[in-house]
Every structure is written in C-alpha cells, then in structure tokens.
C-alpha cells in the first residue's frame, strides 16, 4: 500500500509542480533541481541546500489546494531559504490564502 501511495504521489506532485511553477513565473522563482518523495515524520515538505524539494508521500491524501500550498511554500525557499520577513512577504504575494491552506494540513499532522 505504501508503494502504491508513493507512486501516486510522484505522479501527482510532478504534475502539480508544473502548475505551481507556471503560477509563480512572474516572481522569478526558479525551478528546483529535483522533486523527491521522502517520508518525513513531522513535515509535509522541505527544500534542501542542494536545490531539491522533498515532499511527504502522505501529502497526496490531501486536497490539491493543500498540495499546491506545500509546493509553493518550498518554491519560495528557492529565493529565501529562511522563514524570515522576506520569505513570508513573498509567500503572501504568491499565495495570499496560504494560512488557510496550512491550517487545513495542520489538522492532520
């Protein structure tokens, strides 16, 4: 069952990354080096120093708008690696309703 979810997650996350990249073009957010599905105990996603986005396979069980939130959050880290004022300023521009999406996910983790 885990392998089935992982396969579905890889397909869904790859297609959603393309959509999210298209939606953030005007903010000069670059494509990550790679997208990997990686089991994490306490996170939905992560952006690595090597330029990869890691996404928790359990994320695929949630609505697309939540998946998009996590992907866009990690894409914003390509410009601002820390959760600082600049990062949240960009996230607010790119995805004004990010807090609602985040709240939905926090109920499940």
N, C-alpha and C positions, 0 to 999 in steps of 0.2 A: 504494500500500500504506500509506503514511504517513497519507493521508486516511482510509482505512478504519479504522486503529487509532485515530485521533483521534476519529472518530465513535463507535466502540465505547467509547472511554474516556469521552467526555462522557456517554453513556447510563449506563454502569456507575458512574461517580463520582457522578453526580446521585442515583442510587438508593441508593448506599452512604452518601452524606452524610445522607440522610433517616434511614436506620437508625442511623447513628452519633449523630446529633442526639438521637434518641429515647433512646439508651442513656446519654447524658450529661446528661439533663434535670435530675436531682437535684443536679447540681453547679453549677447556674446558669450553664452555658456557653451563650452566645448564638449564634444563627445568624449565620454570616458574611454580609457584604454580597453576596458573589457567589462563584461557583466557576468557575474558568477552567482550561482545559487549556493548558499552556505548556511548551514544550520547554526543558529545563534540562540542562546537561552534567553537573553534579555533585550534583544534588539530586533527591529524589523529590517534595518539596513545599515550599511556602513560604507564610507568612502576611504579607500586605502591610500597610503603615501605613494604607492606605485600607480595610482590613477584608475583603479578598478572600483566598480560598485559591486558590493556584496548584498544580496537580498535573501532574506529568510524564506525558505520554501513554504512555510505556513502562511505567509502573506497572500498566497494565491487563493486562500479560502475566504478572502475578504472582497468587498466590492471594488470595482475598477477605480473609483474615485479615491479610495484609500491606497491602492497600489500606486496610482499616479502621484499621490502626495509623497510617499516614501521615495519614489524615483526622483521627483523634482527636488525634494529636500537634499538628496545626495548629489544631484547635479549642481545645486547651489554651492556645495562644498568644493566644486572644481574651481570656483572663483574665491571663495572664502573658507579656508579649512577649519576655522574655529567657529563656535557658536557665539559670535560677538555681534556687536551692533550692526556692522556691515552685512553680516550673513543674514540676520533677521530682516534687515531693510530690503535686501534682495528677495528673500523668500516672500515677504509681504507684497512686493511688486509683482512677482511672478505668479503667486498663488494666494490671493487675498483671503480665501477661506481656509487656509491651511490649519488653523487651530481647531475648527470643527472636524476636519478630517482626522487630525491627530487624536482628538478626544474619542472619536469612534474606535480607533485602533487601541487606545489605552484601556478601554473596557475589556479587551480580550487578552491582554498580555500580563 
